[in-house]
Amino acid sequence: MTVGCAQVIGADWDGYARGEGGGDSTGGMVGTGGNAGAAGAQGDGGSGGGASSTAVSGGGGEGGEGGEGGCAVCKAGEFCTASEMCVRCVDRGGALSFGAPMAIEVEGARPAFPRVREEPAEGEGVATQRLVYVATFGSSDAQIATATGWPWTAGEVVASAAVNSPQSESGPLLLPVDAPSPRADFPEGSLLFDRVIAGPGSLPLLFVADRLEASQVETFDALNLDGGSHSVAVAHGVWPYRYWFMNKHQEGGQVTSRLLTTLDGGVEAQELHIVLPGDCPAQGDDLAPWVTPDGSVLFFQAPYSARGDCAQASVLRSFYVRLGADGLPAPGDKAKMLLVSLEPESAVMTPSLSPDECTLYVASDLDPVDRKQRLYAASRR
């Protein structure tokens, strides 16, 4: 996906120096310490600079004729900064900023939990992207739905009684097609989700399905602790997997919701304590966590008050926070808000990134006309 030029926050990418001369199409960006021939730089050709030892993508190409420059040369998987630098979306060294959200029209009412994975092409076609989300379809019970392609303008309920039951489902997460399942006897690319179990207390439980249109579904017992768990996130780019999930903790007759993290293999879970802008704690029944594949950045939602009134925080907004190797925020690190330009009364919920990390997906009621909850996509900038 190629994205347009937009303002970047602060000097997040000042370390990248532009080549002095018009470079060939393989010229890359470098960090502080040297210049490189920029790909298709504007102006007359000149000598391409030598690549720095801190190069980010490619070395300096030999000088050649100048060509079209700026954002037009950014490739799929890159975004363009205000200084017209092409930066890989997976490079997260600075603050993460995204452009204006664009609505995604999918079937179902009150869609939420947009999660996307890339799927290989059938035959000689091109790879596609699959969206999974939850919505209501003619009833009050939420069900898991899916759509393929981009942009998504449709969607349908997943045709599996094992996945969509008479109870409400939520938090769908499709692992990459080549990622091992948490269950050793299930194939790669499993579906993780949660369901409210009817009965006393109506506890939520996490499940693992063998695939999207599942024939086998099992409870995720390793994470179903205490009073029940839901909304799981997985760092599937590391092994063993690290999980983040919501848990209902029962103590002294009281039930509290907490966000936990644990490694696959029975390691004791630890609670995350996240501080929001304004020094309010991130708390609520569902923080809807999602993490980057390496587990270094957590995206989540939390009740927020623009006035810093923690007790009266009621509007769900989306944030991200950087994590250490233990899955916890570094002491003193605060979360940063996503889509800060939206009106304070607009809810921004259940955030996640595209597989190339160039697009942010959220659910929101930001439309001032009808205030309906829709899915939205915003490009990295």
N, C-alpha and C positions, 0 to 999 in steps of 0.2 A: 504494500500500500504506500503510495507516495502522498505526502501531505504538504500543504502549502506553508508559506512563510508566515510567521506570527511572532509576537513579542515573547521573549524568554525572560523568566524572572531573574533579576540580579545579574551576576556575572558567572553563572553556573559553568559556562563553557569557554571562559576567557583563556584557558590553557591551550586551546586549539588555535594554531597559527595558520593563516592562509598562505598558499604558495605565491611566490613573487611573479612567476611567469605563467603563461598558458601551458598547462601540462597536458599529457595525453589522457585518454579515458581511464587509465589505471591509476592516475595520481591520487594519493590519499591524503587524509588529514594527519597531522602530527600534534603532539602535545608540546608544552613549553620546552624549549631547548633546540628548536630548529624549524625551518620551513620546508614545505614539500610542494611539488608541482600540483596545483589544485586541478581537479578533474574539470576539463572544459572551461577554464577560467575565462572571464571576459577580457578583451583587449588583445593586443598583438602578442604573438608568441615570443617567448624568451627562454632563458635557461631555467629548467626546473631545479628547485632546491633539493638538497640531499635529505633523506628521511632521518628524523630524530630517533633516538633509541626509545622514545616514549610514544611511538606512533600508535594510533588507535586503529586505523583501518588502512592498510596498504602503505607503500613507500612512495617517495617522490618520484614521479615519472620524468622522463626527459622532456625538455622544452619542445613545444610545437606550436602550431597555429592556435590562436585564441578562438574560443567558440562560445556557445551560449553558456552563461554561468548562473550562479544563484541557486535557488531552490529547484530549478528545472533538472539539475543533475542528481538530485537525491534519489536513491534506489529504494526498492521495497525493503522494509525493515529499518528505515532511517527517517528522522524528522529534521526539519530545517529550523535553525535558530534565527534570531533577529539579524544577526550579522551574516546571514546566508551561508551558514556552515551546515553540512550534512553530518548528523550524529546518529549513531546506532541507537535504536530505542532501548536496547538491553543495557546500554551504558547509563547507570543511574547515579553518577557521581554527584550531581547537583540536585536542586529542588525539582520535584516532578510537577510539571505544568501541562494543562490540557486546554484546548480551545473550546469554542461554543458547542454545547451538546446538540446533537441532531436526533430527532425522534426516529425510533424503529417501530413500525406498525406491525404488530403480531396479533394473532388470534388470542382470545381470552381476555377476561376482565382482570384488572389490577395485577398485571404481570410483574414479576420480581425475580431476583436471583439469576440474572443473566450470566451464563458461563459458556465459554467458547473453546472448542478444540479444533485442531486441523486434522483433516482426514484425507487419505490418499485418493488419487483419482481412480476411477474404474476404467479399465482398458487403457486407451491412449489419451484420456481426458486430463484436465488439470486438477490439482488438489483443490479441495473445497473446505469450507469452515462450517462446523455444526454448532448451532446455538441450542442450549437447553435452558429452560426457565420454568417457573411455576406460575399458574394463573387459574382462575375459576372459569369453568365452562358450564353455565346453566345451573350451577348449584353453589352453595357456600363453601364446599370443600375444595381446597387447592389441589391441583394435579400437575404432574410433570409433563411439559410439552417440549417439542423440538422443531427446529427449522434448519434448512441448509442453504448455503449460498450467501452472497452479499450483494446488495443490501437485502435484508430479510423483510418480506412483506406478507408473510403468511404464518405458518406454524400449525401444528396439530398435536393432540394429546398422544402420548406414547402408548402404543397398542400393546399393553402388557398388564394383565391383571395382577401379576406378581409385583409390579412397580407401582401402578395406580390402583389403590384399594378403595373401599368405601370411606376410609378415614382420610384426613388431609396429609399430603406429602409436601416436603419443602427441601431446600438446600441441595438441589441436584448438582453433582460434580462428576463430569466424565473425565477419567484419567486419559492421558494421551494413548493413542492406539498401541504404542509399543511399551507402555509402562506396566510393570507387573502388578497384579491384583494384590490387595491386602490378604486375600485368601489364596493359599498356595494351589488349591485345586480349581481356581477360576482362571479363565484366560486373561490376557493382557487387555487393558482398556476398560476396566470395570467401571460401573456407575456406583457412586456413593450418594446416599440421600438419607433423609429422616422422615419419620412418620409418627403421628400422635396415636398412641394406642388407647382405644376406648376402654373405659373402666375407671375404678377409683383413682383419682389423681390425674388421669389422662396424661400419662408420662410420655415424653418424646423418646424415641429410640433411633439410633443410627443403624443403617443397613448397608450391605454390599450386594450388588447384583452382578451377575456374570456378564451382562451387556445391557445396552439401553432397552431393547425390547426383550427383557429378561425371561429366561425359563427357570432360573434359580436365584433365589434371594435369601440371604442369611443375615441375622443380626450381627452387628460389629461389636461383639462382646468385649473386646479389649478396651473400647472407648465408652461403653455404656456403664458409666460409673454412678454410684450414689443414687440420685433421684431421676436419672435419665439424661441423655445427651442428644445434641442436635447441631446442625450447621457446621460441618467439618470442612477444614482446609488441609491441603496436603502439599508438602514440599517434595514433589515427585522427581526432582532433579538430583537428589542426594540419596544415599543408601547407608543405613536403613532410613526409611521414610520418617519424616517428622510430621506430626499432626497438630492442628489447633482446632479446638471445638468448644462449643458451649455446653455447660453442665449445670444441672440443677442440684445444688448442694443442700442437704437436709441436716439441720442441727438445732437442737433445743426446740423442736416444734416449728422452726422457721425454715422457709425455703428461699435460698438466694441463688441468683444466676451468676456464673463466673466463667471467664475465658481461660481455658487450660491448654497446655502444650505438653506433648510427650513424644518420645521416640518409639518407633515400632519395636516390639520385643519385650513389653512389660515394664519399661522404666517408669518410675513414679512420676505422675503428672505434676506440673508446676503451674501456679496461677499467674497470669499476666496482670500487672497493674500499670495502666496506661494513663498518662496525663494529657488532656486536651488543651488547645489554646485557651488561655484564660484561667488555667490551672484547675479546671474541673476534672474529676476522674471519669474515665470511660466506663460507663456502667449501663445496664439495661438487660431485658430478657433475652435479646438476641443481638449480638454485635456483628453477626453475619461475616465471619472472617474469610479472607482469601489471601493466599501468599504467592509470591513469585516462586518459580520452580526451585531456586536455590535456598528458599526460606529466609532471605535477607530483608525482605520488605513485606510488611503486613498491611493489607487494606481492610477496612472495617467501617461499620456505621455505629453511631452512638447518639443519644439525645444531647442536644446542644442549645445553649443560650448565647446569642450574640452579645448580650449584656453581661455575661459572666456570672449569671445567677444559676449556680449549680442545682439548687433545690427545685427551681422552676424550669429547668431544661426539658423541653418537650418535643422539639422538632428534630427528626433524625437527619443528621448530616454525615457525609462520608469523609474519611481521613486515611492517612497512611503513617506508619511509623517504622523506623529501621530496627532490625533485630540482630542480636548477637548469635553466636554459634549455639547457645543454650536455648534459643527460641524466645528469649525475653528482650524487652527494650533495654538499651543501655541506661544505667542510672543517670537521671537528669535529662534524658532525651524526651522531648515532647512530640506528640503527634502533630502533623500538619494537615490542614483542611484541603480537600479536593474541590475544585470548581467554586472558588471563593467569590467569584463575581455574581453568583446567583443570589436572588433576593433571600433575606434571612428566613422568611416564612416558607420557602420552598424546601420540601424534603428531598434529600439525595441519599438513596439507599442501596444496599447490597452491591458494593463496587467490586469490579474485577478487571483484569487486563486481557487483551487478545493474546494469542500465542506468541506473536512477535513483539508484544508489549508496546505497540504503537497506538493502541486504541483503548480508552477507558469505557467500560460499560456500567451503567447504573440504572436504577428505577427511580422515577421522580414524578412529582405532580407540578412541575414548573410551568406548565401552560397556563397563562393567566386567564384564559377564556373559559375553559371548562374544568380546570384543576384535576383532570383525570390522571391516574397513575399510568405511565407509559415507560417503556424501555428507551434509553438514550445511549448514543455513542459519541465520544469526544476524542479528537485526535491529539496526540502528543505534540507539544510545541516547545 
